[in-house]
Amino acid sequence: MSTYISDIDAWQESWDRQQEAYLPDREQRFAAMLDAVDAIRDTAPPRLLDLAGGTGTISLRALRRFPDAELTLVDLDPALLALATATLGDRARIVTADLGRPDWHTALPHRHYDAVLTATALHWLPAERLADLYAEVRDLLRPGGLLVNADHMPDDGLPELTGRLLARARQRRTARHAAGAALSWSQWWQQAEQDETLGPLVRQRQAIYPTGHSPEWNPPVSWHLAALSATGFTEVGTLWRAGPDAAVVAVR
């Protein structure tokens, strides 16, 4: 049963502003991902899997681009899933599953997808698990289908410049938080916990992640390309880059 959230638009906007403080070029990466979907889709409505989809950020933008898309969103976080469900309604299938487990895909409603899209989420997984997940996703794609993962993926050849870019980004983000232009990650969750509807779900989340997520692991883009190539994708490359972030794409 879905949770009714009367001010869902405000919560989605608050989430977007919080995320944009960390990712100023967030919309550009989403546009690049959907451009790739457009390039491989045929005349049928695209079947898309929003992996670790959170509040439904990618799904919402996919539906604006492809109103007839058949969408599945999978995540484990009960609070974010409630926001996704309240926003997407019957326009997407919402699935609760743990990507840390190899059987996560058994909860999906379909065996094959045209594209699997994910952004700024898989850095919580350790190396071995992420490599396995890439192989599992490949098996879910139809021939010619693609995976796009947009995340923190520094360029191997620019270690010092990447460090400087990250430092400047931190300065700008700190200034925005101090001025009240956007909430920080912790502030957003504190506000959600105070909400009458979301509060119990945030506490459920804390039970799932008693010590928070595992430490972020942000290998260079070359690691992702090598891991994807090792699974047998026919094409692997960098779809988009901005500073220390990139989107890698793999075509089955």
C-alpha positions in Angstrom: 0.0 0.0 0.0 1.4 3.4 -1.0 1.8 6.2 1.6 -0.1 9.4 0.9 2.1 12.5 1.0 0.1 15.6 0.6 3.1 17.9 -0.1 4.9 15.5 -2.4 5.9 18.2 -5.0 7.6 20.2 -2.2 9.5 17.2 -1.0 10.6 16.4 -4.6 11.8 20.0 -5.1 13.6 19.9 -1.8 15.4 16.7 -2.8 16.4 18.2 -6.1 17.8 21.4 -4.6 19.7 19.3 -2.0 21.2 17.1 -4.7 22.0 20.0 -7.0 24.2 21.6 -4.3 26.4 18.5 -4.7 25.9 18.0 -8.4 25.4 21.4 -10.2 25.4 19.6 -13.6 22.8 17.1 -12.5 20.4 17.8 -15.3 23.0 17.5 -18.0 23.9 14.0 -17.0 20.3 13.0 -17.1 19.9 14.5 -20.5 22.9 12.5 -21.8 21.5 9.3 -20.4 18.1 9.8 -22.1 19.8 10.8 -25.3 21.4 7.3 -25.3 18.1 5.7 -24.7 16.6 7.6 -27.6 19.4 6.4 -29.8 18.8 2.7 -29.2 15.0 2.6 -28.9 12.8 1.3 -31.7 9.1 2.2 -32.4 7.9 0.3 -29.3 7.6 2.1 -25.9 11.0 1.7 -24.2 11.1 -0.5 -21.2 13.4 1.1 -18.6 14.8 0.1 -15.2 15.6 2.9 -12.8 18.3 1.2 -10.7 18.7 2.5 -7.1 16.1 5.0 -8.3 15.4 6.8 -4.9 12.7 9.4 -5.2 12.2 8.7 -8.9 14.4 11.4 -10.3 15.4 9.5 -13.4 11.9 8.0 -13.9 10.3 11.4 -13.9 12.6 12.8 -16.5 12.3 9.7 -18.6 8.5 10.0 -18.6 8.8 13.6 -19.8 11.0 12.5 -22.6 9.2 9.2 -23.4 5.6 9.5 -22.1 4.8 6.0 -23.1 7.8 4.4 -21.4 7.3 1.3 -19.4 9.2 2.0 -16.1 10.4 -0.1 -13.2 12.1 1.6 -10.2 14.0 -0.5 -7.7 15.5 0.7 -4.4 15.7 -0.3 -0.8 15.2 2.9 1.1 11.6 3.1 2.5 11.5 6.9 2.7 12.7 7.5 -0.8 10.5 4.7 -2.2 7.5 6.4 -0.5 8.3 9.7 -2.3 8.8 7.8 -5.6 5.5 6.0 -5.2 3.6 9.1 -4.3 5.0 10.9 -7.3 4.9 8.3 -10.0 1.7 6.5 -9.0 0.7 3.9 -11.6 3.2 5.3 -14.2 5.9 3.0 -12.9 6.3 -0.3 -11.1 8.0 0.3 -7.7 10.1 -2.6 -6.4 11.8 -2.9 -3.0 15.1 -4.9 -3.4 18.6 -4.9 -2.0 21.2 -4.4 -4.7 23.8 -5.8 -2.3 22.2 -9.2 -2.7 22.7 -11.3 -5.9 19.0 -12.3 -6.0 17.7 -8.7 -6.2 16.5 -9.0 -9.8 14.1 -11.8 -8.9 11.7 -9.2 -7.6 11.5 -7.4 -11.0 8.4 -7.6 -13.1 10.2 -8.2 -16.4 13.1 -10.4 -17.4 14.5 -8.0 -20.0 14.8 -4.2 -20.4 15.9 -1.8 -23.2 17.9 0.3 -20.8 19.1 0.3 -17.2 19.8 3.8 -15.8 21.4 4.8 -12.5 23.0 7.9 -11.1 25.0 8.8 -8.0 24.0 5.6 -6.2 26.3 2.6 -6.9 29.3 4.2 -5.1 27.9 2.7 -1.9 28.7 -0.8 -3.2 32.1 -2.4 -2.7 34.2 -3.3 -5.7 33.4 -7.0 -5.9 29.7 -6.5 -5.5 29.6 -3.7 -8.1 31.4 -5.8 -10.6 28.9 -8.6 -10.1 26.0 -6.2 -10.4 27.3 -5.1 -13.8 27.2 -8.7 -14.9 23.7 -9.2 -13.5 22.5 -6.0 -15.3 23.9 -7.3 -18.6 21.8 -10.4 -18.3 18.7 -8.2 -17.9 19.2 -6.3 -21.1 17.9 -7.3 -24.5 20.4 -7.5 -27.3 21.4 -3.9 -28.2 20.1 -2.6 -24.8 22.3 -0.4 -22.7 23.4 0.4 -19.1 24.3 3.9 -18.1 25.9 4.6 -14.7 26.5 8.3 -13.9 28.6 8.9 -10.8 31.7 10.3 -9.3 34.3 8.8 -11.7 37.6 10.8 -11.8 39.8 10.9 -14.9 42.9 8.8 -14.2 45.1 11.3 -16.0 44.0 14.4 -14.0 44.6 13.6 -10.4 45.8 17.0 -9.2 43.3 19.0 -11.3 40.5 16.7 -10.0 41.5 17.4 -6.5 41.4 21.2 -7.1 38.0 20.9 -8.8 36.6 19.0 -5.8 38.0 21.5 -3.4 36.4 24.4 -5.2 33.1 22.5 -5.4 33.2 22.0 -1.7 33.8 25.7 -1.1 30.8 26.6 -3.3 28.6 24.0 -1.6 29.6 25.1 1.9 28.7 28.7 1.0 25.3 27.6 -0.4 24.5 25.6 2.8 25.6 28.5 5.0 23.4 30.9 3.1 20.4 28.6 3.3 20.2 28.2 -0.5 20.0 24.4 -0.1 19.9 21.8 2.6 22.9 19.6 3.2 22.4 15.8 3.0 22.1 15.5 6.8 19.8 18.5 7.1 17.4 17.1 4.5 17.1 13.8 6.4 16.7 15.6 9.7 13.7 17.5 8.2 12.3 14.3 6.8 12.5 12.7 10.2 10.4 15.5 11.6 7.6 15.0 9.0 4.6 13.2 10.3 4.4 10.9 7.3 8.0 10.4 6.4 9.4 10.3 10.0 8.4 6.6 10.7 9.9 5.6 7.3 13.2 7.5 8.1 13.4 5.5 11.3 12.8 2.3 9.3 15.7 3.4 7.0 17.9 3.8 10.0 17.2 0.2 11.0 18.2 -0.9 7.5 21.4 1.2 7.6 22.2 1.3 11.3 25.7 2.8 10.7 24.7 4.6 7.5 25.7 3.5 4.1 29.1 1.8 3.6 31.9 4.3 2.9 31.8 5.8 -0.6 34.0 4.1 -3.1 34.8 6.2 -6.2 37.3 4.5 -8.5 38.5 6.2 -11.7 36.5 5.8 -14.9 39.0 3.2 -16.1 37.9 0.8 -13.4 34.3 0.9 -14.5 35.2 0.5 -18.2 37.4 -2.5 -17.4 34.7 -4.1 -15.2 32.0 -3.6 -17.8 34.2 -5.0 -20.6 34.9 -8.1 -18.5 31.2 -8.9 -18.4 31.0 -9.3 -22.1 29.3 -6.0 -23.2 29.8 -5.4 -26.9 30.5 -1.7 -26.5 31.8 0.2 -23.5 32.8 3.8 -23.2 32.3 7.2 -21.6 29.1 8.9 -22.5 29.4 12.1 -20.6 31.9 13.9 -18.4 32.0 17.0 -16.3 35.0 17.5 -14.0 35.3 14.6 -11.6 32.0 13.0 -12.7 31.2 10.9 -15.6 28.6 8.6 -17.1 29.8 5.3 -18.5 27.7 3.4 -21.0 27.7 -0.3 -21.9 25.8 -1.8 -24.8 24.9 -5.5 -24.8 
